[in-house]
């Protein structure tokens, strides 16, 4: 093994210079093609480049060379988690723990996975085992205290195996040891100080980047309320999640029909209906909207990944269309086209906000999303041409929009309960 090249590859990898790291690793493998450490690092580079199929092939081949290397099973588990193959991920995490029961990261990752699968009792047990090995393990503390919704998504964390990616010092972890749970108002300033210090020590530390993002978003009261709702929903089983969604829908319909049949109650009931509708709408767009605000923050604008920026851009464009429609209505005293532009712009914020989410049928969902957007454009044009704000195209858009919400709710609830 060429130690100098491996050390260079580690340095480049930790500073997110993945292509340069891959070159250094390939140079090592040209001389030592069976070096499992170099192969493992190459797999890590592929993971960080989102080339998960190639990473999986490399890990499988490397396990064939050294089936007793616990780190390889941990890597493969992370790939399975990215692919949402949770059963395979559990099997690999169990094998990694069997091979090295003293690695806290394995227990902590398993605990986070079990939380995501609503197996809270088992998750707590594994989190406690992780803390017995490493009392300051941030992921174990997070899994123990808060559950799945508050753990960082798989694509946003480099879960460094300390044996393969040793920290330069304990300084980074100490600076970032504040839990990545829901940002409480009284802790926000302290949290920002912790994460800012961690990023000063190591600007590539994604755990600190994720924590900084949540702490910055937590400054907004609306976002804190949204987080509480998201955490509440994530801890419910599938049938109770559906009960909440359908319950909100039925309550809204009941209050609306009651106000129509009892006009004297309308001034009291309709504001509640509007609040419930606004609440349901904001749960869809809160994350990309908060990312949009974050892009104007002197710290936050550097911390969003490409998917988050893309989603916030889509919401921004939709919002601009809706605002333009509203201005047009005010300036012209009405107009069907402007009305369609307003409600289509508002509605399109939802599909564009979730277009980068993971779905079982990604191509079908992309066709659905962009088809809705195309239908919205056609409906706006028809509104201007016909003077009818509820023409056949706009009605088709609205029906598709309602169907989209149910389809995505079904997909996301089913995924969160796998």
C-alpha positions as CSV (number, residue, x, y, z in Angstrom):
1,X,0.0,0.0,0.0
2,X,1.3,3.5,-0.9
3,X,0.7,5.3,2.4
4,X,1.5,8.7,1.0
5,X,-1.1,8.4,-1.7
6,X,-3.7,7.0,0.7
7,X,-3.1,9.9,3.1
8,X,-3.5,12.4,0.2
9,X,-6.7,10.6,-0.8
10,X,-8.1,10.9,2.7
11,X,-7.2,14.6,2.9
12,X,-8.9,15.3,-0.4
13,X,-11.9,13.2,0.5
14,X,-12.4,15.0,3.8
15,X,-12.2,18.3,2.0
16,X,-14.8,17.1,-0.6
17,X,-12.4,17.1,-3.5
18,X,-13.8,13.8,-4.7
19,X,-12.4,13.7,-8.2
20,X,-8.9,14.4,-7.1
21,X,-9.2,11.8,-4.3
22,X,-10.4,9.3,-6.9
23,X,-7.3,10.0,-9.0
24,X,-5.0,9.4,-6.0
25,X,-6.8,6.1,-5.1
26,X,-6.6,4.9,-8.7
27,X,-2.9,5.5,-8.7
28,X,-2.6,3.3,-5.6
29,X,-4.8,0.6,-7.1
30,X,-2.7,0.5,-10.3
31,X,0.2,-0.7,-8.1
32,X,-1.8,-2.7,-5.5
33,X,-5.1,-3.8,-7.1
34,X,-6.1,-6.0,-4.1
35,X,-5.6,-3.3,-1.5
36,X,-8.9,-3.4,0.5
37,X,-8.3,0.0,2.1
38,X,-7.9,1.7,-1.2
39,X,-10.9,-0.1,-2.6
40,X,-13.0,0.9,0.4
41,X,-11.9,4.5,-0.1
42,X,-12.8,4.3,-3.8
43,X,-16.2,3.1,-2.9
44,X,-16.6,6.0,-0.5
45,X,-15.7,8.4,-3.3
46,X,-18.4,6.8,-5.5
47,X,-20.9,7.2,-2.7
48,X,-20.2,10.9,-2.3
49,X,-20.5,11.3,-6.1
50,X,-23.9,9.6,-5.9
51,X,-22.6,6.8,-8.1
52,X,-24.2,4.2,-5.8
53,X,-24.3,1.3,-8.3
54,X,-20.6,1.5,-8.9
55,X,-20.0,1.8,-5.2
56,X,-22.0,-1.3,-4.5
57,X,-20.1,-3.3,-7.1
58,X,-16.8,-2.2,-5.6
59,X,-17.9,-3.1,-2.1
60,X,-19.2,-6.4,-3.1
61,X,-16.0,-7.3,-4.9
62,X,-13.9,-6.1,-1.9
63,X,-16.0,-8.2,0.6
64,X,-15.1,-11.1,-1.6
65,X,-11.4,-10.3,-1.0
66,X,-11.8,-9.7,2.8
67,X,-15.2,-10.9,4.1
68,X,-14.1,-10.1,7.7
69,X,-13.7,-6.3,7.2
70,X,-16.6,-4.8,9.2
71,X,-16.1,-1.4,7.5
72,X,-17.2,-2.8,4.2
73,X,-20.5,-4.0,5.5
74,X,-21.1,-0.6,7.0
75,X,-20.4,1.0,3.6
76,X,-22.7,-1.4,1.9
77,X,-25.4,-0.7,4.5
78,X,-25.2,3.0,3.7
79,X,-25.6,2.3,0.0
80,X,-28.7,0.2,0.8
81,X,-30.0,3.0,2.9
82,X,-29.6,5.4,0.0
83,X,-31.5,2.9,-2.2
84,X,-34.1,2.5,0.5
85,X,-33.4,-1.2,0.7
86,X,-33.9,-1.2,4.5
87,X,-33.9,-5.0,5.0
88,X,-30.5,-5.4,3.3
89,X,-29.2,-2.4,5.3
90,X,-30.3,-4.0,8.5
91,X,-28.6,-7.2,7.6
92,X,-25.3,-5.5,6.8
93,X,-25.4,-3.3,9.9
94,X,-25.9,-6.4,12.1
95,X,-22.9,-8.1,10.4
96,X,-20.8,-5.0,10.9
97,X,-21.7,-5.0,14.6
98,X,-21.0,-8.7,14.9
99,X,-17.5,-8.2,13.4
100,X,-16.7,-5.1,15.5
101,X,-19.0,-4.6,18.5
102,X,-16.9,-1.7,19.7
103,X,-17.7,0.8,16.9
104,X,-20.4,3.2,18.2
105,X,-21.2,4.5,14.7
106,X,-22.6,1.1,13.7
107,X,-25.1,1.0,16.6
108,X,-26.0,4.7,16.1
109,X,-26.7,4.3,12.3
110,X,-28.8,1.2,13.1
111,X,-30.7,3.1,15.7
112,X,-31.5,5.9,13.3
113,X,-32.7,3.3,10.7
114,X,-34.9,1.6,13.3
115,X,-36.4,4.9,14.3
116,X,-37.2,5.6,10.6
117,X,-38.9,2.2,10.5
118,X,-41.0,3.1,13.6
119,X,-39.2,0.4,15.7
120,X,-38.6,2.8,18.5
121,X,-38.0,0.4,21.4
122,X,-35.2,-1.4,19.4
123,X,-33.8,1.9,18.2
124,X,-33.5,3.1,21.8
125,X,-31.7,-0.1,22.7
126,X,-29.1,0.4,19.9
127,X,-28.7,4.1,20.7
128,X,-27.9,3.2,24.3
129,X,-25.4,0.6,23.2
130,X,-23.7,3.2,21.0
131,X,-23.5,5.6,23.9
132,X,-21.9,2.9,26.1
133,X,-19.1,2.8,23.6
134,X,-19.0,6.6,22.9
135,X,-21.0,8.8,25.3
136,X,-20.7,11.8,23.0
137,X,-21.8,10.1,19.7
138,X,-24.0,12.8,18.2
139,X,-26.0,10.4,16.0
140,X,-26.8,8.1,19.0
141,X,-27.8,11.1,21.1
142,X,-30.1,12.2,18.3
143,X,-31.6,8.8,17.8
144,X,-32.1,8.4,21.5
145,X,-33.7,11.7,22.1
146,X,-35.7,12.6,19.1
147,X,-36.5,9.9,16.7
148,X,-36.3,9.6,12.9
149,X,-37.5,12.9,11.6
150,X,-34.8,14.9,13.3
151,X,-31.9,12.8,12.1
152,X,-30.2,14.1,9.0
153,X,-31.3,12.5,5.8
154,X,-29.0,9.9,4.4
155,X,-27.8,12.0,1.4
156,X,-26.8,14.9,3.7
157,X,-24.4,13.1,6.1
158,X,-21.0,11.6,5.5
159,X,-21.2,9.0,8.2
160,X,-17.4,8.8,8.7
161,X,-16.1,5.5,10.0
162,X,-13.5,6.8,12.4
163,X,-11.1,4.0,11.6
164,X,-11.2,4.8,7.9
165,X,-11.7,8.6,8.2
166,X,-10.0,9.6,11.5
167,X,-10.8,13.1,12.8
168,X,-7.9,15.4,12.9
169,X,-8.6,15.9,16.6
170,X,-11.4,15.7,19.1
171,X,-11.8,19.4,18.6
172,X,-14.3,19.0,15.8
173,X,-16.7,16.7,17.6
174,X,-16.5,18.8,20.8
175,X,-17.4,21.9,18.8
176,X,-20.3,20.1,17.2
177,X,-21.6,18.0,20.1
178,X,-24.8,19.9,20.4
179,X,-27.7,17.6,19.4
180,X,-29.2,18.0,15.9
181,X,-32.7,17.9,17.2
182,X,-35.4,20.5,16.8
183,X,-33.9,24.0,17.4
184,X,-35.4,25.4,20.6
185,X,-35.5,29.2,20.6
186,X,-33.5,29.4,23.8
187,X,-30.7,27.3,22.3
188,X,-30.5,28.8,18.9
189,X,-27.8,31.3,19.6
190,X,-25.7,28.7,21.4
191,X,-26.3,26.2,18.6
192,X,-25.2,28.6,16.0
193,X,-22.0,29.3,17.9
194,X,-21.2,25.6,18.2
195,X,-21.8,24.9,14.5
196,X,-20.0,28.0,13.4
197,X,-16.9,27.0,15.5
198,X,-17.1,23.4,14.1
199,X,-17.1,24.8,10.5
200,X,-14.2,27.1,11.3
201,X,-12.2,24.0,12.4
202,X,-13.4,21.9,9.5
203,X,-15.4,23.6,6.7
204,X,-16.2,20.2,5.2
205,X,-17.9,18.8,8.3
206,X,-21.4,18.1,7.0
207,X,-22.8,17.2,10.4
208,X,-22.1,20.8,11.4
209,X,-23.4,22.1,8.1
210,X,-26.7,20.3,8.6
211,X,-26.9,21.5,12.2
212,X,-26.2,25.1,11.1
213,X,-29.0,24.9,8.5
214,X,-31.5,23.7,11.0
215,X,-30.4,26.3,13.6
216,X,-30.7,29.1,11.1
217,X,-34.1,28.0,9.9
218,X,-35.2,27.7,13.5
219,X,-35.0,31.5,13.9
220,X,-38.3,31.6,12.0
221,X,-41.4,30.8,14.2
222,X,-43.3,29.4,11.3
223,X,-40.5,26.9,10.6
224,X,-40.3,25.8,14.2
225,X,-44.1,25.1,14.2
226,X,-43.6,23.2,10.9
227,X,-40.8,21.1,12.5
228,X,-43.1,20.2,15.4
229,X,-45.8,19.0,13.0
230,X,-43.2,17.1,10.9
231,X,-41.8,15.3,14.0
232,X,-45.3,14.5,15.3
233,X,-46.3,12.9,11.9
234,X,-43.0,11.0,11.6
235,X,-43.6,9.2,14.9
236,X,-47.0,8.0,13.8
237,X,-47.6,4.7,12.1
238,X,-49.0,4.7,8.6
239,X,-52.7,4.3,9.5
240,X,-52.5,7.2,12.0
241,X,-50.7,9.4,9.5
242,X,-53.6,8.8,7.1
243,X,-56.0,9.4,9.9
244,X,-54.6,12.9,10.4
245,X,-54.6,13.8,6.7
246,X,-58.1,12.5,6.1
247,X,-59.3,14.0,9.3
248,X,-58.1,17.4,8.3
249,X,-59.8,17.0,4.9
250,X,-63.1,15.9,6.5
251,X,-63.1,18.7,9.1
252,X,-62.4,21.3,6.3
253,X,-65.3,19.9,4.2
254,X,-67.6,19.7,7.2
255,X,-66.9,23.3,8.3
256,X,-67.3,24.6,4.7
257,X,-70.6,22.8,4.1
258,X,-71.9,24.0,7.5
259,X,-71.1,27.6,6.7
260,X,-72.9,27.3,3.4
261,X,-76.0,25.9,5.0
262,X,-75.8,28.3,7.9
263,X,-74.7,31.7,6.5
264,X,-74.8,33.4,9.9
265,X,-72.0,31.0,11.0
266,X,-69.8,31.6,8.0
267,X,-67.9,34.6,9.5
268,X,-66.8,32.3,12.3
269,X,-66.3,29.0,10.4
270,X,-64.7,30.1,7.2
271,X,-61.6,31.6,8.8
272,X,-61.0,28.2,10.4
273,X,-61.3,26.6,6.9
274,X,-58.8,29.1,5.5
275,X,-56.4,28.5,8.3
276,X,-56.6,24.7,7.8
277,X,-56.1,25.0,4.1
278,X,-53.1,27.4,4.6
279,X,-51.7,24.9,7.1
280,X,-52.0,22.0,4.8
281,X,-50.4,24.0,1.9
282,X,-47.5,25.3,4.0
283,X,-46.5,21.7,5.1
284,X,-45.7,21.0,1.5
285,X,-43.7,24.1,0.7
286,X,-42.1,25.0,4.1
287,X,-38.8,23.3,3.5
288,X,-38.0,24.7,0.1
289,X,-39.4,28.1,1.1
290,X,-37.1,28.1,4.2
291,X,-34.2,27.1,1.9
292,X,-35.1,30.0,-0.3
293,X,-34.9,32.4,2.6
294,X,-31.7,30.7,3.7
295,X,-30.0,31.5,0.4
296,X,-30.1,35.2,1.4
297,X,-28.4,34.4,4.7
298,X,-24.7,35.1,4.9
299,X,-24.0,31.7,6.4
300,X,-26.8,29.6,5.0
301,X,-26.4,30.4,1.3
302,X,-23.2,28.2,1.2
303,X,-24.8,25.2,2.9
304,X,-27.6,24.1,0.5
305,X,-27.0,21.2,-1.8
306,X,-28.0,21.2,-5.5
307,X,-31.3,19.5,-4.9
308,X,-32.3,21.9,-2.2
309,X,-31.4,24.9,-4.4
310,X,-33.3,23.4,-7.3
311,X,-36.4,22.9,-5.2
312,X,-36.3,26.4,-3.8
313,X,-35.8,27.8,-7.3
314,X,-39.0,26.0,-8.5
315,X,-41.0,27.4,-5.6
316,X,-39.6,30.9,-6.2
317,X,-40.6,30.8,-9.9
318,X,-44.1,29.6,-9.0
319,X,-44.4,32.3,-6.3
320,X,-43.3,34.9,-8.8
321,X,-46.0,33.7,-11.3
322,X,-48.6,33.9,-8.6
323,X,-47.5,37.4,-7.5
324,X,-47.5,38.5,-11.2
325,X,-51.1,37.2,-11.5
326,X,-52.2,39.0,-8.4
327,X,-50.6,42.2,-9.6
328,X,-52.3,41.8,-13.0
329,X,-55.7,41.3,-11.4
330,X,-55.3,44.4,-9.3
331,X,-54.0,46.5,-12.2
332,X,-56.7,45.4,-14.6
333,X,-59.6,45.0,-12.2
334,X,-59.9,41.3,-12.8
335,X,-59.4,39.1,-15.8
336,X,-59.7,35.3,-16.2
337,X,-56.1,34.9,-17.3
338,X,-54.7,36.7,-14.3
339,X,-56.8,34.7,-11.9
340,X,-55.7,31.4,-13.5
341,X,-52.1,32.6,-13.3
342,X,-52.5,33.4,-9.6
343,X,-54.0,30.0,-8.5
344,X,-51.9,28.0,-10.9
345,X,-48.7,29.7,-9.6
346,X,-49.7,28.9,-6.0
347,X,-50.6,25.3,-6.8
348,X,-47.5,24.6,-8.8
349,X,-45.4,25.4,-5.7
350,X,-46.3,22.0,-4.3
351,X,-45.2,19.6,-7.2
352,X,-42.1,21.7,-7.8
353,X,-41.2,21.6,-4.1
354,X,-41.1,17.7,-4.1
355,X,-39.8,16.9,-7.5
356,X,-36.4,16.0,-6.1
357,X,-37.8,13.7,-3.5
358,X,-37.2,9.9,-3.8
359,X,-40.1,8.0,-5.3
360,X,-40.6,4.3,-6.1
361,X,-41.4,5.3,-9.7
362,X,-39.2,8.4,-10.2
363,X,-39.8,8.7,-14.0
364,X,-43.6,8.4,-13.6
365,X,-43.5,11.1,-10.9
366,X,-41.4,13.4,-13.0
367,X,-43.8,13.0,-16.0
368,X,-46.7,13.8,-13.6
369,X,-45.0,16.9,-12.2
370,X,-43.9,18.4,-15.5
371,X,-47.2,17.4,-17.1
372,X,-49.0,19.4,-14.4
373,X,-46.8,22.4,-15.0
374,X,-47.4,22.2,-18.7
375,X,-51.1,21.9,-18.1
376,X,-50.9,25.0,-15.9
377,X,-49.2,27.0,-18.7
378,X,-51.9,25.9,-21.1
379,X,-54.7,26.8,-18.6
380,X,-53.3,30.3,-18.2
381,X,-53.1,30.8,-21.9
382,X,-56.7,29.5,-22.2
383,X,-57.8,31.8,-19.5
384,X,-56.5,34.8,-21.4
385,X,-57.9,33.5,-24.7
386,X,-61.4,32.5,-23.5
387,X,-62.0,34.8,-20.6
388,X,-63.1,31.8,-18.6
389,X,-61.0,31.2,-15.4
390,X,-62.4,27.7,-15.1
391,X,-62.1,26.4,-18.6
392,X,-61.6,22.7,-19.5
393,X,-57.8,23.0,-19.2
394,X,-57.8,24.8,-15.9
395,X,-60.3,22.2,-14.5
396,X,-58.1,19.4,-15.7
397,X,-55.1,21.1,-14.0
398,X,-57.1,21.4,-10.7
399,X,-58.2,17.8,-10.8
400,X,-54.6,16.7,-11.5
401,X,-53.3,18.9,-8.7
402,X,-55.7,17.3,-6.2
403,X,-54.8,13.8,-7.4
404,X,-51.1,14.6,-7.2
405,X,-51.4,15.5,-3.5
406,X,-53.1,12.2,-2.7
407,X,-50.5,10.2,-4.8
408,X,-47.6,11.9,-3.2
409,X,-49.0,11.6,0.3
410,X,-49.5,7.9,-0.3
411,X,-46.0,7.5,-1.6
412,X,-44.3,9.4,1.1
413,X,-46.3,7.8,4.0
414,X,-45.6,4.3,2.6
415,X,-41.9,5.1,2.2
416,X,-41.6,6.4,5.8
417,X,-43.2,3.3,7.1
418,X,-41.2,0.7,5.2
